[in-house]
Amino acid sequence: MVSVRNVLVCASMALVATVSAFPADGHHRTLQAVNFRQEMLDNINAARKKEGLDELCLNEMLMDAAQIQSNDMADNNFIKSTGSDGTTPKERAAAQGFKAEAVTEIVGAGYRTVASVVAAWTKASTAKSTIFGKVNVMGPGYTFDKTRKYVHFWAVDFSTGECGNGTASGGPATSGDASGSVELPDADTPARIG
């Protein structure tokens, strides 16, 4: 016998799935944080482990700063670490409450999966030096916009600091702003990293 409670639970889950899958404007959305953020952390940590480096953890303020940049890149159809308003990764992180000597950022567009963008970053010298730098926290951002050439926009901010919602704790991250663009292919979608 099906209870009213079970029907309500199933209906609620279906509603949440529908709301998560379809953005209000029909073309611009971000992936749910639990999906891509943990996968990005796992992929980057796997790459760092191969190099004998310590694992990173997620920082909420850096995630917010990276999300701002991925949204900006999608909204304004560009791929670089300097925002359309001229802000740097460090300035965007500071606006979210993260104070540090240095915040570095890697960006990419066109890559449909976390694995494909991380693979490209680990082959590009500037992005690679950021991923393998003297950092211990990161915050990824992702935006999907089917009306743009690249469709998928990625940004990851790195620094030294505390996991969770903590701010900076130690010395500087060692790499700079990764703003040069490099063409890298990915299936049928044009892709670039910056």
C-alpha positions in Angstrom: 0.0 0.0 0.0 1.3 3.4 -1.0 1.2 6.0 1.8 0.4 9.6 1.3 3.8 10.4 2.9 5.7 8.4 0.3 3.8 10.1 -2.5 4.6 13.5 -1.1 8.3 12.6 -0.7 8.5 11.4 -4.3 6.7 14.5 -5.6 9.0 16.8 -3.6 12.1 15.1 -5.0 10.7 15.4 -8.5 10.1 19.1 -8.0 13.6 19.7 -6.7 15.1 17.8 -9.6 13.0 19.9 -12.1 13.9 23.2 -10.5 17.6 22.2 -10.4 17.6 21.1 -14.1 15.9 24.1 -15.7 17.0 27.6 -15.0 14.6 30.5 -15.0 16.1 32.2 -18.0 16.3 28.9 -20.0 20.0 29.0 -20.9 22.2 30.2 -18.1 22.7 28.1 -15.0 25.4 26.7 -12.6 25.8 23.1 -11.7 24.8 22.1 -8.2 27.7 22.7 -5.9 27.8 19.1 -4.6 28.1 17.8 -8.2 31.0 19.6 -9.9 32.8 21.2 -6.9 33.6 17.8 -5.2 34.5 16.3 -8.6 36.8 19.3 -9.4 38.5 18.9 -6.0 38.9 15.2 -6.5 40.4 15.6 -10.0 42.8 18.3 -8.9 43.8 16.4 -5.8 44.5 13.3 -7.9 46.7 15.3 -10.2 48.6 16.8 -7.2 49.0 13.3 -5.7 50.7 12.1 -8.8 53.2 14.9 -8.3 53.7 14.0 -4.6 51.8 17.1 -3.4 49.4 17.5 -0.5 45.7 17.5 -1.1 43.7 20.8 -1.2 40.4 21.5 0.4 37.5 23.7 -0.6 37.1 27.3 0.7 33.6 28.8 0.4 34.8 32.3 -0.2 37.0 31.2 -3.0 34.1 29.2 -4.5 32.0 32.4 -4.4 34.8 34.4 -6.1 35.3 31.8 -8.8 31.6 31.6 -9.4 31.5 35.3 -9.9 34.2 35.0 -12.6 32.6 32.0 -14.4 29.3 33.9 -14.5 31.1 37.0 -15.8 32.8 35.1 -18.5 29.5 33.5 -19.6 27.6 36.8 -19.4 30.2 38.7 -21.4 31.5 35.8 -23.6 35.3 36.0 -22.7 37.9 33.7 -21.2 40.4 35.3 -18.8 41.1 35.8 -15.2 40.6 39.6 -15.2 36.9 40.4 -14.8 35.0 42.4 -17.4 35.0 45.2 -14.7 38.8 44.9 -14.4 38.8 43.0 -11.1 41.6 40.5 -10.3 41.1 37.1 -8.6 42.5 38.6 -5.4 40.0 41.5 -5.5 37.0 39.2 -6.1 38.1 36.9 -3.3 38.5 39.9 -0.9 35.0 41.1 -1.8 33.8 37.7 -0.5 35.7 38.2 2.7 38.9 36.2 1.8 42.0 38.2 2.7 45.3 36.8 1.4 48.6 38.0 0.0 47.8 36.2 -3.2 44.9 34.5 -5.0 45.5 32.8 -8.3 42.9 31.7 -10.8 42.8 29.4 -13.7 40.0 29.6 -16.3 38.7 27.6 -19.2 35.7 27.3 -21.5 34.2 24.8 -23.9 35.2 21.7 -21.8 32.1 19.7 -21.1 33.4 17.8 -18.1 35.5 18.4 -15.0 37.9 15.7 -16.1 38.4 17.3 -19.6 39.1 20.8 -18.3 41.5 19.5 -15.5 43.3 17.4 -18.1 43.8 20.5 -20.3 44.9 22.6 -17.3 47.5 20.0 -16.2 49.1 20.2 -19.7 49.2 24.0 -20.0 52.3 25.5 -18.3 50.6 28.5 -16.5 47.6 26.5 -15.3 49.8 23.6 -14.3 52.1 25.8 -12.2 49.0 27.1 -10.4 47.5 23.7 -9.7 50.9 22.4 -8.5 51.7 25.6 -6.6 52.2 26.2 -2.9 48.5 26.4 -2.1 46.2 24.5 0.2 42.7 25.8 -0.6 40.7 26.1 -3.8 37.3 27.2 -4.9 35.8 26.2 -8.2 33.0 28.0 -10.2 31.1 26.8 -13.3 28.5 28.4 -15.6 26.6 26.8 -18.4 25.2 29.1 -21.1 24.0 27.4 -24.3 23.7 30.8 -26.1 27.5 31.3 -26.0 30.2 29.9 -28.3 31.9 27.9 -25.5 28.8 27.0 -23.6 30.8 25.8 -20.5 32.7 28.3 -18.4 35.1 27.3 -15.6 37.1 29.2 -13.0 39.1 27.9 -10.0 40.7 30.1 -7.4 43.6 29.0 -5.3 45.4 30.4 -2.2 46.6 29.5 1.2 43.9 29.5 3.9 41.4 27.6 5.9 39.0 25.0 4.6 35.3 25.7 4.7 34.4 29.3 5.3 37.8 30.4 6.8 40.0 33.1 5.4 43.7 33.2 4.6 46.2 31.8 7.1 49.7 31.7 5.8 52.2 32.8 3.1 51.4 33.6 -0.5 50.4 31.4 -3.3 53.3 31.3 -5.7 51.8 31.7 -9.2 50.3 34.7 -10.8 47.2 35.5 -12.7 46.7 33.0 -15.5 45.3 35.3 -18.2 46.9 34.1 -21.4 44.7 32.1 -23.7 45.7 28.7 -25.3 43.6 26.8 -27.8 43.0 23.2 -26.8 40.5 20.9 -28.6 37.7 19.0 -26.8 35.4 16.8 -28.9 33.0 18.8 -31.1 32.9 21.9 -28.8 35.6 24.6 -29.2 37.5 24.9 -26.0 40.0 27.3 -24.5 41.9 27.8 -21.3 43.1 31.1 -20.1 
